């Protein structure tokens, strides 16, 4: 089924005032902007777990700091954090500082994830199976495994209370989280929201994708005619959202505006998208409707672009149909060719990227894509370059038919 069109009466505009990002490029805006702008690949042999029995052997791993510092958490508390929780807190710390937030006592949090504390769950299981009478660290692992634990650690570290919403909607989770957070502000339910997504690599998830033969055994090449699968990554991205009224009143720098959000479900297959991209088309249509723009006004699309045969062909069909006669003038690329598919974090990371594009006026290329598929009527970006961007659109399409699109507007 398709979701009905959103109400068009906009009570508040939604400002992005802070961005925090952590990917296999490294931590922070600068190093990620540099990596995305160049289109550098950030893959290596997996070291976090044994992949000797897998078809694929590479992923976009993150090197976490050996002695991270998190406000209001002791070293012992930090040591107990799950890998995903630490990524989340590091990204949030940058976004919080970037926005200049102070004395925030009540704050809604909306986060997307698919795995949560999966690594802690794996460790718990392994010890229970191989050493059933050894209970050391098991209670902590069990606590960290629950996906609500990571946002609770976030609230504890930054000293605020408020409602926590977790969205686990497959690969659309991060974009759904950002979109839902924007709706809270747009409809007057909140004046500030902390939002984003996070996911860490785990053996269970890696082997699951590998068993589906969804992982590339060569190199991830989104939209390439010879593409053979996706590559996994990990990371986190956090955006601080505020109503324009509140952001301007406190003198905040507004980085971008979330102008439109659309979501749809195709209910076609557990892992395969609807071939004609009907629901993907609908999510883009709804986002543009809420933003009050037509496809020809979109300068760049950050595609979901996993590098699988079925996803990229369905998304190509959806973009071609949605853009219509404007398709040849729209620039498109997928950054999953650089940092892999970060699952629940992907949409949030790509939202952060869109803010970078609007702020710095460049486009992220996909150099590994050497021969874009003939069906691509749009301009697929393979080389670094600058471009004047006023509106950018980000697509996230997940297993089970979950689709989300976000449109960002440049602010001056």
Secondary structure by P-SEA (a helix, b strand, c coil): cccccccccccbbbbbccccccccccccaaaaaaaaaaccccccccccccccccccccccccccccccccccccaaaaaaccaaaaaaaaaaaaaaaaaccccccbbbbbbbbcccaaaaaaaaaaaaaaccccccaaaaaaaaaccaaaaaaaaaaaccccbbbbbccccaaaaaaaaaaaaaaaaccccbbbbbccccccaaaaaaaaaaccccccccccccccccbbbbbccbbbbbbbcaaaaaaacccccccccbbbbbbcccccccccccaaaaaaaaaaaaaaacccccccccccccccccaaaaaaaaaaaaaaaccccccbbbbbccccccccccaaaaaaaaaaaaaaacbbbbbbccccccccccccccccccccccccbbbbbbbbccbbbbbbbbbbcc
